[in-house]
Amino acid sequence: MLKVSAAQMVANARARIEEVETKDAIAMVENPDVVIVDLRDVRERERSGFIPGSFHCPRGMAEFWVDPDSPYFKDVFGQDKTFVFHCASGWRSALTVATLNDMGFPCAHLREGFSTWEAQDGPVERKP
């Protein structure tokens, strides 16, 4: 028997992280001081498109890519920028951001994920 459900873990994370509403994130898309980080699987990006200019970071690599002492560190995360992470519905990104905040990496997440992005007129790029 689980001691804490996945839903409770997400609720606990959301209670202590910064959440960005979809309309506010849409306004950030062209801001050069903001990096939107897409945690979704590559197949999700191929199927439903992605936010133009977003940086793809598979969920399983986030902690390693932001850690400058990791052999997997990505330079994008060493920039002095605002980072907003997202997944499809906001669950994976909430857990990721809580963990990254615990590591000392300041970031936020898109509260509703990509699920409401297009419906709220957010720009979407698709690869052929």
N, CA, C and O atoms as CSV, one atom per row, in Angstrom:
chain,resi,resn,atom,element,x,y,z
A,1,MET,N,N,0.842,-1.183,0.000
A,1,MET,CA,C,0.000,0.000,0.000
A,1,MET,C,C,0.887,1.245,0.000
A,1,MET,O,O,1.862,1.328,0.746
A,2,LEU,N,N,0.528,2.216,-0.854
A,2,LEU,CA,C,1.270,3.467,-0.933
A,2,LEU,C,C,1.055,4.317,0.316
A,2,LEU,O,O,-0.041,4.341,0.875
A,3,LYS,N,N,2.079,4.997,0.740
A,3,LYS,CA,C,1.951,5.921,1.863
A,3,LYS,C,C,1.419,7.269,1.397
A,3,LYS,O,O,0.699,7.950,2.127
A,4,VAL,N,N,1.783,7.648,0.168
A,4,VAL,CA,C,1.333,8.908,-0.423
A,4,VAL,C,C,1.021,8.642,-1.887
A,4,VAL,O,O,1.835,8.064,-2.608
A,5,SER,N,N,-0.146,9.058,-2.319
A,5,SER,CA,C,-0.527,8.856,-3.722
A,5,SER,C,C,0.188,9.870,-4.608
A,5,SER,O,O,0.697,10.884,-4.131
A,6,ALA,N,N,0.215,9.583,-5.890
A,6,ALA,CA,C,0.802,10.519,-6.845
A,6,ALA,C,C,0.046,11.846,-6.807
A,6,ALA,O,O,0.658,12.913,-6.860
A,7,ALA,N,N,-1.271,11.782,-6.716
A,7,ALA,CA,C,-2.088,13.003,-6.665
A,7,ALA,C,C,-1.739,13.838,-5.431
A,7,ALA,O,O,-1.692,15.065,-5.505
A,8,GLN,N,N,-1.496,13.180,-4.305
A,8,GLN,CA,C,-1.135,13.912,-3.092
A,8,GLN,C,C,0.254,14.523,-3.226
A,8,GLN,O,O,0.492,15.635,-2.757
A,9,MET,N,N,1.177,13.796,-3.868
A,9,MET,CA,C,2.512,14.344,-4.096
A,9,MET,C,C,2.431,15.615,-4.938
A,9,MET,O,O,3.114,16.601,-4.660
A,10,VAL,N,N,1.585,15.579,-5.974
A,10,VAL,CA,C,1.412,16.758,-6.828
A,10,VAL,C,C,0.807,17.901,-6.024
A,10,VAL,O,O,1.258,19.041,-6.136
A,11,ALA,N,N,-0.209,17.610,-5.217
A,11,ALA,CA,C,-0.836,18.647,-4.384
A,11,ALA,C,C,0.184,19.251,-3.413
A,11,ALA,O,O,0.218,20.466,-3.222
A,12,ASN,N,N,1.001,18.413,-2.811
A,12,ASN,CA,C,2.039,18.900,-1.897
A,12,ASN,C,C,3.036,19.802,-2.628
A,12,ASN,O,O,3.449,20.837,-2.106
A,13,ALA,N,N,3.416,19.398,-3.837
A,13,ALA,CA,C,4.356,20.196,-4.628
A,13,ALA,C,C,3.731,21.538,-4.990
A,13,ALA,O,O,4.367,22.583,-4.848
A,14,ARG,N,N,2.490,21.510,-5.455
A,14,ARG,CA,C,1.821,22.748,-5.879
A,14,ARG,C,C,1.653,23.735,-4.732
A,14,ARG,O,O,1.590,24.944,-4.958
A,15,ALA,N,N,1.580,23.242,-3.530
A,15,ALA,CA,C,1.410,24.123,-2.372
A,15,ALA,C,C,2.665,24.934,-2.078
A,15,ALA,O,O,2.610,25.913,-1.335
A,16,ARG,N,N,3.796,24.533,-2.657
A,16,ARG,CA,C,5.050,25.204,-2.301
A,16,ARG,C,C,5.871,25.705,-3.486
A,16,ARG,O,O,7.015,26.127,-3.314
A,17,ILE,N,N,5.295,25.662,-4.689
A,17,ILE,CA,C,6.026,26.143,-5.861
A,17,ILE,C,C,5.269,27.287,-6.527
A,17,ILE,O,O,4.100,27.536,-6.233
A,18,GLU,N,N,5.951,27.964,-7.414
A,18,GLU,CA,C,5.307,29.032,-8.184
A,18,GLU,C,C,4.596,28.431,-9.384
A,18,GLU,O,O,5.182,27.670,-10.153
A,19,GLU,N,N,3.321,28.784,-9.536
A,19,GLU,CA,C,2.529,28.304,-10.661
A,19,GLU,C,C,2.188,29.469,-11.576
A,19,GLU,O,O,1.803,30.542,-11.111
A,20,VAL,N,N,2.329,29.256,-12.869
A,20,VAL,CA,C,2.056,30.274,-13.871
A,20,VAL,C,C,0.797,29.874,-14.628
A,20,VAL,O,O,0.681,28.742,-15.099
A,21,GLU,N,N,-0.132,30.795,-14.743
A,21,GLU,CA,C,-1.357,30.542,-15.505
A,21,GLU,C,C,-1.035,30.551,-17.001
A,21,GLU,O,O,-0.079,31.193,-17.435
A,22,THR,N,N,-1.833,29.840,-17.770
A,22,THR,CA,C,-1.610,29.723,-19.211
A,22,THR,C,C,-1.534,31.090,-19.881
A,22,THR,O,O,-0.605,31.346,-20.648
A,23,LYS,N,N,-2.487,31.968,-19.608
A,23,LYS,CA,C,-2.498,33.293,-20.266
A,23,LYS,C,C,-1.228,34.079,-19.955
A,23,LYS,O,O,-0.728,34.814,-20.806
A,24,ASP,N,N,-0.712,33.928,-18.752
A,24,ASP,CA,C,0.516,34.623,-18.375
A,24,ASP,C,C,1.733,34.021,-19.079
A,24,ASP,O,O,2.645,34.746,-19.475
A,25,ALA,N,N,1.745,32.709,-19.234
A,25,ALA,CA,C,2.849,32.047,-19.936
A,25,ALA,C,C,2.835,32.391,-21.423
A,25,ALA,O,O,3.889,32.548,-22.039
A,26,ILE,N,N,1.641,32.507,-21.996
A,26,ILE,CA,C,1.540,32.888,-23.408
A,26,ILE,C,C,2.205,34.251,-23.618
A,26,ILE,O,O,2.875,34.470,-24.627
A,27,ALA,N,N,2.018,35.155,-22.673
A,27,ALA,CA,C,2.625,36.485,-22.765
A,27,ALA,C,C,4.146,36.431,-22.629
A,27,ALA,O,O,4.828,37.389,-22.991
A,28,MET,N,N,4.685,35.332,-22.114
A,28,MET,CA,C,6.129,35.194,-21.911
A,28,MET,C,C,6.863,34.590,-23.105
A,28,MET,O,O,8.092,34.625,-23.155
A,29,VAL,N,N,6.125,34.040,-24.063
A,29,VAL,CA,C,6.742,33.269,-25.146
A,29,VAL,C,C,7.851,34.019,-25.872
A,29,VAL,O,O,8.888,33.428,-26.174
A,30,GLU,N,N,7.665,35.274,-26.154
A,30,GLU,CA,C,8.669,36.017,-26.914
A,30,GLU,C,C,9.628,36.809,-26.028
A,30,GLU,O,O,10.441,37.583,-26.533
A,31,ASN,N,N,9.541,36.622,-24.729
A,31,ASN,CA,C,10.423,37.316,-23.806
A,31,ASN,C,C,11.787,36.614,-23.799
A,31,ASN,O,O,11.873,35.442,-23.430
A,32,PRO,N,N,12.849,37.317,-24.200
A,32,PRO,CA,C,14.168,36.672,-24.264
A,32,PRO,C,C,14.740,36.298,-22.897
A,32,PRO,O,O,15.724,35.563,-22.815
A,33,ASP,N,N,14.130,36.800,-21.830
A,33,ASP,CA,C,14.602,36.478,-20.482
A,33,ASP,C,C,13.886,35.280,-19.873
A,33,ASP,O,O,14.122,34.935,-18.715
A,34,VAL,N,N,13.006,34.642,-20.655
A,34,VAL,CA,C,12.244,33.489,-20.178
A,34,VAL,C,C,12.569,32.279,-21.041
A,34,VAL,O,O,12.606,32.370,-22.268
A,35,VAL,N,N,12.805,31.146,-20.388
A,35,VAL,CA,C,12.989,29.873,-21.086
A,35,VAL,C,C,11.831,28.976,-20.669
A,35,VAL,O,O,11.663,28.667,-19.489
A,36,ILE,N,N,11.042,28.568,-21.642
A,36,ILE,CA,C,9.977,27.605,-21.378
A,36,ILE,C,C,10.546,26.228,-21.652
A,36,ILE,O,O,11.073,25.962,-22.732
A,37,VAL,N,N,10.435,25.357,-20.664
A,37,VAL,CA,C,11.042,24.033,-20.729
A,37,VAL,C,C,9.946,22.978,-20.804
A,37,VAL,O,O,9.101,22.875,-19.914
A,38,ASP,N,N,9.973,22.203,-21.869
A,38,ASP,CA,C,8.978,21.167,-22.136
A,38,ASP,C,C,9.501,19.824,-21.631
A,38,ASP,O,O,10.497,19.305,-22.136
A,39,LEU,N,N,8.826,19.272,-20.638
A,39,LEU,CA,C,9.240,17.997,-20.031
A,39,LEU,C,C,8.621,16.772,-20.693
A,39,LEU,O,O,8.957,15.637,-20.355
A,40,ARG,N,N,7.714,17.009,-21.638
A,40,ARG,CA,C,6.984,15.884,-22.216
A,40,ARG,C,C,7.885,14.973,-23.038
A,40,ARG,O,O,8.963,15.362,-23.488
A,41,ASP,N,N,7.415,13.775,-23.213
A,41,ASP,CA,C,8.084,12.789,-24.048
A,41,ASP,C,C,8.111,13.298,-25.490
A,41,ASP,O,O,7.208,14.020,-25.913
A,42,VAL,N,N,9.131,12.927,-26.232
A,42,VAL,CA,C,9.267,13.370,-27.619
A,42,VAL,C,C,8.027,13.005,-28.441
A,42,VAL,O,O,7.650,13.752,-29.344
A,43,ARG,N,N,7.394,11.878,-28.143
A,43,ARG,CA,C,6.189,11.478,-28.896
A,43,ARG,C,C,5.024,12.413,-28.610
A,43,ARG,O,O,4.211,12.669,-29.499
A,44,GLU,N,N,4.927,12.928,-27.388
A,44,GLU,CA,C,3.879,13.900,-27.067
A,44,GLU,C,C,4.093,15.181,-27.865
A,44,GLU,O,O,3.139,15.765,-28.381
A,45,ARG,N,N,5.320,15.606,-27.963
A,45,ARG,CA,C,5.642,16.817,-28.734
A,45,ARG,C,C,5.319,16.623,-30.205
A,45,ARG,O,O,4.788,17.524,-30.855
A,46,GLU,N,N,5.639,15.452,-30.728
A,46,GLU,CA,C,5.350,15.166,-32.138
A,46,GLU,C,C,3.845,15.111,-32.396
A,46,GLU,O,O,3.372,15.579,-33.431
A,47,ARG,N,N,3.111,14.551,-31.471
A,47,ARG,CA,C,1.667,14.363,-31.640
A,47,ARG,C,C,0.891,15.671,-31.506
A,47,ARG,O,O,0.006,15.948,-32.315
A,48,SER,N,N,1.211,16.479,-30.493
A,48,SER,CA,C,0.385,17.658,-30.220
A,48,SER,C,C,1.090,18.983,-30.465
A,48,SER,O,O,0.493,20.037,-30.251
A,49,GLY,N,N,2.338,18.960,-30.907
A,49,GLY,CA,C,3.078,20.179,-31.139
A,49,GLY,C,C,3.733,20.679,-29.866
A,49,GLY,O,O,3.674,20.031,-28.821
A,50,PHE,N,N,4.363,21.849,-29.972
A,50,PHE,CA,C,5.097,22.378,-28.831
A,50,PHE,C,C,5.108,23.896,-28.886
A,50,PHE,O,O,4.806,24.500,-29.916
A,51,ILE,N,N,5.458,24.491,-27.779
A,51,ILE,CA,C,5.520,25.948,-27.683
A,51,ILE,C,C,6.758,26.417,-28.448
A,51,ILE,O,O,7.866,25.952,-28.181
A,52,PRO,N,N,6.572,27.340,-29.401
A,52,PRO,CA,C,7.723,27.822,-30.178
A,52,PRO,C,C,8.829,28.354,-29.264
A,52,PRO,O,O,8.577,29.110,-28.326
A,53,GLY,N,N,10.049,27.939,-29.565
A,53,GLY,CA,C,11.193,28.388,-28.787
A,53,GLY,C,C,11.404,27.650,-27.485
A,53,GLY,O,O,12.372,27.917,-26.773
A,54,SER,N,N,10.510,26.722,-27.156
A,54,SER,CA,C,10.673,25.980,-25.905
A,54,SER,C,C,11.884,25.051,-25.999
A,54,SER,O,O,12.275,24.614,-27.081
A,55,PHE,N,N,12.454,24.768,-24.851
A,55,PHE,CA,C,13.596,23.866,-24.760
A,55,PHE,C,C,13.081,22.516,-24.298
A,55,PHE,O,O,12.387,22.430,-23.285
A,56,HIS,N,N,13.411,21.464,-25.026
A,56,HIS,CA,C,12.951,20.129,-24.652
A,56,HIS,C,C,13.927,19.477,-23.676
A,56,HIS,O,O,15.107,19.297,-23.979
A,57,CYS,N,N,13.414,19.133,-22.513
A,57,CYS,CA,C,14.192,18.453,-21.478
A,57,CYS,C,C,13.367,17.269,-20.998
A,57,CYS,O,O,12.413,17.465,-20.245
A,58,PRO,N,N,13.695,16.053,-21.403
A,58,PRO,CA,C,12.917,14.898,-20.943
A,58,PRO,C,C,12.855,14.856,-19.416
A,58,PRO,O,O,13.855,15.105,-18.744
A,59,ARG,N,N,11.705,14.549,-18.886
A,59,ARG,CA,C,11.465,14.543,-17.435
A,59,ARG,C,C,12.556,13.807,-16.660
A,59,ARG,O,O,12.983,14.274,-15.604
A,60,GLY,N,N,12.992,12.708,-17.150
A,60,GLY,CA,C,13.974,11.901,-16.435
A,60,GLY,C,C,15.364,12.513,-16.364
A,60,GLY,O,O,16.218,12.016,-15.630
A,61,MET,N,N,15.606,13.584,-17.116
A,61,MET,CA,C,16.941,14.190,-17.139
A,61,MET,C,C,17.007,15.539,-16.435
A,61,MET,O,O,18.097,16.089,-16.279
A,62,ALA,N,N,15.881,16.082,-16.010
A,62,ALA,CA,C,15.833,17.455,-15.487
A,62,ALA,C,C,16.846,17.717,-14.376
A,62,ALA,O,O,17.601,18.687,-14.446
A,63,GLU,N,N,16.871,16.878,-13.371
A,63,GLU,CA,C,17.772,17.103,-12.238
A,63,GLU,C,C,19.238,17.082,-12.674
A,63,GLU,O,O,20.064,17.822,-12.139
A,64,PHE,N,N,19.545,16.242,-13.633
A,64,PHE,CA,C,20.919,16.106,-14.102
A,64,PHE,C,C,21.319,17.241,-15.035
A,64,PHE,O,O,22.468,17.683,-15.021
A,65,TRP,N,N,20.377,17.712,-15.845
A,65,TRP,CA,C,20.674,18.775,-16.804
A,65,TRP,C,C,20.833,20.134,-16.123
A,65,TRP,O,O,21.556,20.987,-16.639
A,66,VAL,N,N,20.181,20.363,-14.978
A,66,VAL,CA,C,20.308,21.666,-14.307
A,66,VAL,C,C,21.502,21.717,-13.353
A,66,VAL,O,O,21.911,22.807,-12.953
A,67,ASP,N,N,22.058,20.593,-12.986
A,67,ASP,CA,C,23.152,20.525,-12.021
A,67,ASP,C,C,24.492,20.783,-12.714
A,67,ASP,O,O,24.945,19.958,-13.507
A,68,PRO,N,N,25.132,21.928,-12.420
A,68,PRO,CA,C,26.399,22.231,-13.087
A,68,PRO,C,C,27.513,21.233,-12.772
A,68,PRO,O,O,28.505,21.173,-13.498
A,69,ASP,N,N,27.365,20.460,-11.715
A,69,ASP,CA,C,28.373,19.457,-11.373
A,69,ASP,C,C,28.096,18.106,-12.016
A,69,ASP,O,O,28.884,17.173,-11.863
A,70,SER,N,N,26.997,17.995,-12.725
A,70,SER,CA,C,26.637,16.746,-13.382
A,70,SER,C,C,27.320,16.653,-14.747
A,70,SER,O,O,27.465,17.662,-15.437
A,71,PRO,N,N,27.734,15.458,-15.138
A,71,PRO,CA,C,28.310,15.319,-16.482
A,71,PRO,C,C,27.264,15.564,-17.580
A,71,PRO,O,O,27.619,15.680,-18.753
A,72,TYR,N,N,25.991,15.643,-17.211
A,72,TYR,CA,C,24.912,15.844,-18.175
A,72,TYR,C,C,24.416,17.290,-18.236
A,72,TYR,O,O,23.466,17.589,-18.959
A,73,PHE,N,N,25.054,18.185,-17.481
A,73,PHE,CA,C,24.638,19.588,-17.411
A,73,PHE,C,C,24.465,20.191,-18.803
A,73,PHE,O,O,25.279,19.965,-19.699
A,74,LYS,N,N,23.386,20.965,-18.966
A,74,LYS,CA,C,23.123,21.688,-20.213
A,74,LYS,C,C,23.301,23.183,-19.961
A,74,LYS,O,O,22.748,23.731,-19.007
A,75,ASP,N,N,24.071,23.829,-20.816
A,75,ASP,CA,C,24.391,25.244,-20.661
A,75,ASP,C,C,23.167,26.140,-20.541
A,75,ASP,O,O,23.220,27.168,-19.865
A,76,VAL,N,N,22.072,25.768,-21.183
A,76,VAL,CA,C,20.866,26.603,-21.126
A,76,VAL,C,C,20.461,26.877,-19.681
A,76,VAL,O,O,19.949,27.952,-19.369
A,77,PHE,N,N,20.691,25.908,-18.803
A,77,PHE,CA,C,20.281,26.058,-17.412
A,77,PHE,C,C,21.270,26.872,-16.577
A,77,PHE,O,O,21.012,27.145,-15.404
A,78,GLY,N,N,22.383,27.256,-17.167
A,78,GLY,CA,C,23.335,28.106,-16.486
A,78,GLY,C,C,23.107,29.590,-16.760
A,78,GLY,O,O,23.818,30.446,-16.234
A,79,GLN,N,N,22.115,29.881,-17.583
A,79,GLN,CA,C,21.811,31.269,-17.936
A,79,GLN,C,C,21.009,31.951,-16.832
A,79,GLN,O,O,20.271,31.304,-16.089
A,80,ASP,N,N,21.166,33.247,-16.743
A,80,ASP,CA,C,20.407,34.043,-15.772
A,80,ASP,C,C,19.061,34.407,-16.410
A,80,ASP,O,O,18.868,35.516,-16.908
A,81,LYS,N,N,18.147,33.450,-16.380
A,81,LYS,CA,C,16.837,33.612,-17.011
A,81,LYS,C,C,15.761,33.099,-16.056
A,81,LYS,O,O,16.051,32.493,-15.025
A,82,THR,N,N,14.528,33.357,-16.428
A,82,THR,CA,C,13.380,32.790,-15.718
A,82,THR,C,C,13.004,31.506,-16.436
A,82,THR,O,O,12.844,31.499,-17.657
A,83,PHE,N,N,12.863,30.423,-15.690
A,83,PHE,CA,C,12.541,29.125,-16.273
A,83,PHE,C,C,11.124,28.714,-15.866
A,83,PHE,O,O,10.770,28.707,-14.687
A,84,VAL,N,N,10.331,28.374,-16.877
A,84,VAL,CA,C,8.967,27.889,-16.650
A,84,VAL,C,C,8.865,26.512,-17.290
A,84,VAL,O,O,8.950,26.373,-18.510
A,85,PHE,N,N,8.683,25.506,-16.460
A,85,PHE,CA,C,8.589,24.131,-16.933
A,85,PHE,C,C,7.130,23.759,-17.195
A,85,PHE,O,O,6.216,24.273,-16.550
A,86,HIS,N,N,6.934,22.857,-18.157
A,86,HIS,CA,C,5.578,22.364,-18.393
A,86,HIS,C,C,5.593,20.927,-18.874
A,86,HIS,O,O,6.581,20.434,-19.420
A,87,CYS,N,N,4.462,20.273,-18.652
A,87,CYS,CA,C,4.211,18.942,-19.194
A,87,CYS,C,C,2.837,19.024,-19.850
A,87,CYS,O,O,2.443,20.097,-20.308
A,88,ALA,N,N,2.105,17.929,-19.905
A,88,ALA,CA,C,0.789,17.958,-20.542
A,88,ALA,C,C,-0.278,18.546,-19.626
A,88,ALA,O,O,-1.078,19.373,-20.062
A,89,SER,N,N,-0.298,18.131,-18.367
A,89,SER,CA,C,-1.388,18.552,-17.478
A,89,SER,C,C,-0.932,19.270,-16.206
A,89,SER,O,O,-1.766,19.704,-15.411
A,90,GLY,N,N,0.361,19.399,-16.008
A,90,GLY,CA,C,0.867,20.101,-14.835
A,90,GLY,C,C,1.287,19.205,-13.687
A,90,GLY,O,O,1.762,19.699,-12.664
A,91,TRP,N,N,1.127,17.921,-13.830
A,91,TRP,CA,C,1.508,17.005,-12.743
A,91,TRP,C,C,3.016,16.762,-12.730
A,91,TRP,O,O,3.672,16.957,-11.707
A,92,ARG,N,N,3.555,16.339,-13.859
A,92,ARG,CA,C,5.001,16.067,-13.912
A,92,ARG,C,C,5.804,17.335,-13.666
A,92,ARG,O,O,6.834,17.306,-12.994
A,93,SER,N,N,5.329,18.445,-14.212
A,93,SER,CA,C,6.068,19.689,-14.025
A,93,SER,C,C,6.019,20.169,-12.581
A,93,SER,O,O,6.992,20.746,-12.094
A,94,ALA,N,N,4.914,19.945,-11.889
A,94,ALA,CA,C,4.844,20.333,-10.473
A,94,ALA,C,C,5.880,19.551,-9.665
A,94,ALA,O,O,6.603,20.131,-8.855
A,95,LEU,N,N,5.951,18.250,-9.883
A,95,LEU,CA,C,6.924,17.427,-9.160
A,95,LEU,C,C,8.361,17.816,-9.522
A,95,LEU,O,O,9.235,17.880,-8.658
A,96,THR,N,N,8.587,18.073,-10.802
A,96,THR,CA,C,9.922,18.453,-11.254
A,96,THR,C,C,10.355,19.768,-10.627
A,96,THR,O,O,11.469,19.879,-10.114
A,97,VAL,N,N,9.476,20.766,-10.666
A,97,VAL,CA,C,9.819,22.078,-10.136
A,97,VAL,C,C,10.047,22.016,-8.627
A,97,VAL,O,O,10.947,22.681,-8.114
A,98,ALA,N,N,9.251,21.233,-7.916
A,98,ALA,CA,C,9.467,21.079,-6.474
A,98,ALA,C,C,10.859,20.501,-6.214
A,98,ALA,O,O,11.573,20.969,-5.328
A,99,THR,N,N,11.235,19.501,-6.974
A,99,THR,CA,C,12.557,18.893,-6.809
A,99,THR,C,C,13.665,19.869,-7.165
A,99,THR,O,O,14.653,19.985,-6.439
A,100,LEU,N,N,13.504,20.574,-8.283
A,100,LEU,CA,C,14.532,21.528,-8.694
A,100,LEU,C,C,14.655,22.671,-7.696
A,100,LEU,O,O,15.762,23.131,-7.413
A,101,ASN,N,N,13.527,23.134,-7.159
A,101,ASN,CA,C,13.576,24.162,-6.109
A,101,ASN,C,C,14.336,23.635,-4.895
A,101,ASN,O,O,15.125,24.365,-4.296
A,102,ASP,N,N,14.103,22.363,-4.525
A,102,ASP,CA,C,14.824,21.753,-3.406
A,102,ASP,C,C,16.329,21.736,-3.658
A,102,ASP,O,O,17.126,21.834,-2.725
A,103,MET,N,N,16.707,21.611,-4.925
A,103,MET,CA,C,18.121,21.601,-5.306
A,103,MET,C,C,18.715,23.007,-5.288
A,103,MET,O,O,19.933,23.169,-5.351
A,104,GLY,N,N,17.858,24.021,-5.203
A,104,GLY,CA,C,18.323,25.404,-5.232
A,104,GLY,C,C,18.195,26.058,-6.593
A,104,GLY,O,O,18.736,27.142,-6.811
A,105,PHE,N,N,17.493,25.421,-7.507
A,105,PHE,CA,C,17.301,25.962,-8.846
A,105,PHE,C,C,15.951,26.664,-8.891
A,105,PHE,O,O,14.917,26.000,-8.819
A,106,PRO,N,N,15.933,27.993,-9.010
A,106,PRO,CA,C,14.655,28.714,-9.019
A,106,PRO,C,C,13.935,28.544,-10.356
A,106,PRO,O,O,14.513,28.773,-11.418
A,107,CYS,N,N,12.682,28.144,-10.291
A,107,CYS,CA,C,11.880,27.961,-11.498
A,107,CYS,C,C,10.413,27.860,-11.104
A,107,CYS,O,O,10.070,27.754,-9.927
A,108,ALA,N,N,9.565,27.895,-12.112
A,108,ALA,CA,C,8.115,27.806,-11.919
A,108,ALA,C,C,7.575,26.772,-12.897
A,108,ALA,O,O,8.322,26.193,-13.687
A,109,HIS,N,N,6.261,26.549,-12.831
A,109,HIS,CA,C,5.671,25.623,-13.796
A,109,HIS,C,C,4.337,26.151,-14.302
A,109,HIS,O,O,3.665,26.946,-13.644
A,110,LEU,N,N,3.977,25.684,-15.490
A,110,LEU,CA,C,2.708,26.028,-16.123
A,110,LEU,C,C,1.629,25.198,-15.452
A,110,LEU,O,O,1.584,23.979,-15.618
A,111,ARG,N,N,0.759,25.855,-14.694
A,111,ARG,CA,C,-0.188,25.174,-13.818
A,111,ARG,C,C,-1.043,24.122,-14.527
A,111,ARG,O,O,-1.199,23.010,-14.022
A,112,GLU,N,N,-1.586,24.455,-15.666
A,112,GLU,CA,C,-2.462,23.500,-16.364
A,112,GLU,C,C,-1.735,22.741,-17.467
A,112,GLU,O,O,-2.348,21.964,-18.200
A,113,GLY,N,N,-0.455,22.963,-17.583
A,113,GLY,CA,C,0.309,22.279,-18.603
A,113,GLY,C,C,-0.103,22.689,-20.006
A,113,GLY,O,O,-0.775,23.700,-20.208
A,114,PHE,N,N,0.310,21.893,-20.953
A,114,PHE,CA,C,0.047,22.173,-22.364
A,114,PHE,C,C,-1.423,21.942,-22.712
A,114,PHE,O,O,-1.874,22.341,-23.786
A,115,SER,N,N,-2.163,21.307,-21.822
A,115,SER,CA,C,-3.549,20.908,-22.103
A,115,SER,C,C,-4.464,22.069,-22.473
A,115,SER,O,O,-5.406,21.879,-23.242
A,116,THR,N,N,-4.213,23.266,-21.946
A,116,THR,CA,C,-5.081,24.409,-22.250
A,116,THR,C,C,-4.397,25.435,-23.149
A,116,THR,O,O,-4.990,26.459,-23.488
A,117,TRP,N,N,-3.182,25.169,-23.526
A,117,TRP,CA,C,-2.371,26.129,-24.265
A,117,TRP,C,C,-3.039,26.566,-25.574
A,117,TRP,O,O,-3.267,27.756,-25.792
A,118,GLU,N,N,-3.346,25.613,-26.425
A,118,GLU,CA,C,-3.903,25.931,-27.741
A,118,GLU,C,C,-5.307,26.533,-27.626
A,118,GLU,O,O,-5.656,27.442,-28.380
A,119,ALA,N,N,-6.102,26.032,-26.693
A,119,ALA,CA,C,-7.462,26.542,-26.504
A,119,ALA,C,C,-7.461,28.003,-26.064
A,119,ALA,O,O,-8.430,28.726,-26.294
A,120,GLN,N,N,-6.374,28.431,-25.432
A,120,GLN,CA,C,-6.264,29.832,-24.998
A,120,GLN,C,C,-5.427,30.661,-25.982
A,120,GLN,O,O,-4.869,31.699,-25.629
A,121,ASP,N,N,-5.359,30.171,-27.219
A,121,ASP,CA,C,-4.669,30.869,-28.316
A,121,ASP,C,C,-3.165,30.977,-28.143
A,121,ASP,O,O,-2.540,31.912,-28.643
A,122,GLY,N,N,-2.582,30.009,-27.427
A,122,GLY,CA,C,-1.131,29.969,-27.334
A,122,GLY,C,C,-0.553,29.464,-28.642
A,122,GLY,O,O,-1.121,28.567,-29.265
A,123,PRO,N,N,0.570,30.027,-29.068
A,123,PRO,CA,C,1.179,29.578,-30.324
A,123,PRO,C,C,1.711,28.148,-30.202
A,123,PRO,O,O,2.267,27.766,-29.172
A,124,VAL,N,N,1.532,27.373,-31.260
A,124,VAL,CA,C,1.978,25.990,-31.289
A,124,VAL,C,C,2.766,25.754,-32.580
A,124,VAL,O,O,2.337,26.131,-33.671
A,125,GLU,N,N,3.908,25.131,-32.426
A,125,GLU,CA,C,4.720,24.742,-33.582
A,125,GLU,C,C,4.602,23.247,-33.753
A,125,GLU,O,O,4.559,22.492,-32.782
A,126,ARG,N,N,4.548,22.828,-35.010
A,126,ARG,CA,C,4.479,21.396,-35.305
A,126,ARG,C,C,5.556,21.065,-36.335
A,126,ARG,O,O,5.789,21.818,-37.280
A,127,LYS,N,N,6.196,19.938,-36.131
A,127,LYS,CA,C,7.189,19.468,-37.097
A,127,LYS,C,C,6.474,18.555,-38.101
A,127,LYS,O,O,5.605,17.772,-37.718
A,128,PRO,N,N,6.839,18.654,-39.382
A,128,PRO,CA,C,6.194,17.781,-40.396
A,128,PRO,C,C,6.550,16.320,-40.181
A,128,PRO,O,O,6.099,15.458,-40.935
